[in-house]
Amino acid sequence: MDTKSIQNAIKKIGQISYGKDFQQILNKFLVKCFQRITEKANANVDVIEDFTSEGIKTDIKNSWNYVLAGDTLIGENNSEKAVYIEFGVGAWGERYGAHPNASEAGYQYNVPSSYKRAEGAWNFFPVSEVNIDLRTSNYSVKNTTKQGKVRIWTRGNEAGKYLFNAIMDFIANQEGQTLWQETLNESGVK
């Protein structure tokens, strides 16, 4: 924003009473921003390549929630797989396309465990191959047990960055400014 746009914003804010009206306008603006960002994030989830589990994608897209607290909106995604798909996991997640905010968030990729090998690979037995939460290029079916369970081998997944990319796009296209103006117009502030 330049000096003139800041002065215009201050002038417009001055036209709004600092009571209930301003808080309602601000809340409406924050909700619009959240909705726009989640629309973009959901579109990004849809195009994550080489990821075949539509059930997990649908769960992520339907798990957005927010809480308004004063002049702040706190958004979250309650899907069990949201963080995993956003940030990636394992040796592949760390090596190929780690999330730009991983260190800031304290996110760890290749966490040692008793079932992981030294090179960061691990096996698991999914309930169903339909719900494997990895890109198909990042795992292989090793064998089937006598009980008919499929054993999957993987080194993890790179970051999907669906939310990060949505926020960066929102900022780069100055959509916040557009939504603020739209909200003021709808509220009768000229």
C-alpha positions in Angstrom: 0.0 0.0 0.0 1.2 3.5 -0.8 0.8 6.6 1.4 -2.3 7.8 -0.5 -4.2 4.5 -0.1 -3.3 4.4 3.6 -4.7 8.0 4.0 -7.8 7.0 2.2 -8.2 3.9 4.4 -7.8 6.1 7.5 -10.4 8.6 6.1 -12.9 5.7 5.5 -12.3 4.2 8.9 -13.0 7.7 10.4 -16.4 7.5 8.8 -17.3 4.4 10.8 -18.3 4.7 14.4 -15.8 2.8 16.6 -18.5 0.8 18.3 -20.6 -2.1 17.2 -20.7 -1.0 13.5 -16.9 -1.0 13.0 -16.6 -4.4 14.7 -19.3 -5.8 12.5 -17.7 -4.5 9.4 -14.3 -5.8 10.4 -15.7 -9.2 11.2 -17.5 -9.4 7.9 -14.2 -8.5 6.2 -12.2 -11.1 8.1 -14.8 -13.8 7.2 -14.7 -12.8 3.5 -10.9 -13.1 3.5 -11.0 -16.5 5.2 -13.6 -17.7 2.7 -11.6 -16.5 -0.3 -8.4 -18.1 1.0 -10.1 -21.4 1.7 -11.7 -21.4 -1.8 -8.2 -21.0 -3.2 -6.8 -23.7 -0.8 -9.5 -26.1 -1.8 -8.8 -25.5 -5.5 -5.1 -26.3 -4.8 -6.1 -29.5 -3.0 -8.0 -30.6 -6.1 -4.9 -30.3 -8.3 -2.3 -31.9 -6.1 -0.7 -34.2 -8.7 -0.3 -37.9 -8.4 -2.5 -38.1 -5.3 -5.4 -40.4 -5.8 -7.3 -40.5 -2.6 -10.4 -38.4 -3.3 -11.7 -39.2 0.2 -8.8 -37.5 1.9 -9.0 -34.5 -0.5 -12.8 -34.2 0.3 -12.2 -34.4 4.0 -9.6 -31.6 3.9 -11.9 -29.4 1.8 -14.8 -29.9 4.2 -12.9 -29.4 7.4 -12.4 -25.6 7.5 -13.5 -23.8 10.6 -12.9 -20.3 12.1 -13.4 -18.4 15.4 -13.7 -14.7 15.6 -11.9 -13.3 18.7 -12.0 -9.5 18.9 -10.4 -8.2 15.8 -8.8 -11.5 14.9 -10.0 -14.5 12.9 -8.4 -17.8 13.8 -8.8 -20.3 11.0 -8.1 -24.0 11.1 -8.6 -27.2 9.2 -9.6 -30.1 11.5 -8.9 -32.9 9.0 -6.6 -35.6 10.4 -4.5 -35.3 7.2 -4.5 -31.5 6.7 -1.1 -30.8 8.2 0.5 -34.0 6.7 -0.6 -33.1 3.2 0.3 -29.3 3.6 3.8 -29.9 5.0 4.7 -33.3 3.7 6.3 -36.0 5.8 9.4 -38.2 6.1 12.7 -38.2 4.1 10.9 -37.3 0.9 9.1 -34.4 2.5 12.4 -33.0 3.9 14.5 -33.6 0.8 12.0 -32.8 -2.0 9.9 -29.7 -1.5 9.9 -29.0 2.2 7.4 -26.4 3.3 8.7 -22.9 3.6 7.2 -22.5 7.1 8.3 -25.9 8.5 11.0 -24.6 10.8 9.0 -21.6 12.0 6.1 -24.0 12.8 8.5 -26.4 14.5 7.5 -29.1 12.1 9.8 -32.1 11.9 10.0 -34.4 8.8 12.1 -37.5 9.3 11.2 -38.3 12.9 13.0 -41.4 14.1 10.9 -44.3 15.3 11.3 -47.9 16.1 9.8 -49.0 12.7 11.8 -46.7 10.5 15.0 -47.8 8.8 18.2 -45.7 8.8 17.5 -44.2 5.3 14.1 -43.0 6.5 11.9 -45.6 4.9 9.1 -47.4 6.6 6.4 -50.0 6.0 2.7 -49.9 6.9 -0.4 -51.9 6.3 -3.3 -49.7 5.1 -6.9 -50.6 5.9 -7.6 -50.1 2.2 -5.4 -49.1 -0.8 -8.1 -46.6 -1.7 -7.2 -44.4 1.3 -3.4 -44.4 1.0 -2.4 -40.8 1.8 0.7 -40.7 -0.3 1.3 -39.7 -3.9 1.4 -42.9 -6.0 5.0 -42.1 -7.0 6.1 -42.1 -3.4 5.2 -45.6 -2.3 5.3 -49.2 -3.6 3.4 -52.3 -2.7 5.9 -54.8 -1.4 3.8 -57.8 -0.8 0.6 -59.2 0.7 0.6 -61.1 3.9 -1.0 -64.5 4.4 -4.0 -62.7 5.9 -4.4 -60.7 2.7 -3.0 -57.4 4.0 -1.0 -55.3 1.6 2.3 -54.0 2.8 3.3 -50.5 1.6 6.9 -49.2 1.6 7.6 -45.4 1.5 9.9 -42.6 2.5 7.1 -40.1 2.8 5.6 -37.3 0.8 6.7 -33.9 -0.3 4.7 -30.8 0.8 1.4 -30.1 -0.9 1.5 -26.5 0.2 -2.2 -26.0 -0.7 -2.8 -23.4 2.0 0.6 -21.7 1.8 0.1 -21.2 -2.0 -3.4 -19.9 -1.5 -2.3 -17.3 1.0 0.6 -16.2 -1.2 -1.8 -15.9 -4.2 -4.3 -13.9 -2.0 -1.5 -11.5 -1.0 0.1 -11.2 -4.4 -3.2 -10.3 -6.1 -4.1 -7.8 -3.3 -7.4 -9.5 -2.7 -7.5 -8.2 0.9 -7.7 -4.6 -0.4 -10.5 -5.6 -2.9 -12.5 -7.4 -0.2 -12.0 -4.5 2.2 -13.4 -2.1 -0.3 -16.3 -4.5 -1.1 -17.1 -4.8 2.6 -17.1 -1.0 3.1 -19.4 -0.5 0.0 -21.8 -3.2 1.3 -21.9 -1.5 4.7 -22.7 1.9 3.1 -19.4 3.5 3.8 -18.3 5.7 0.9 
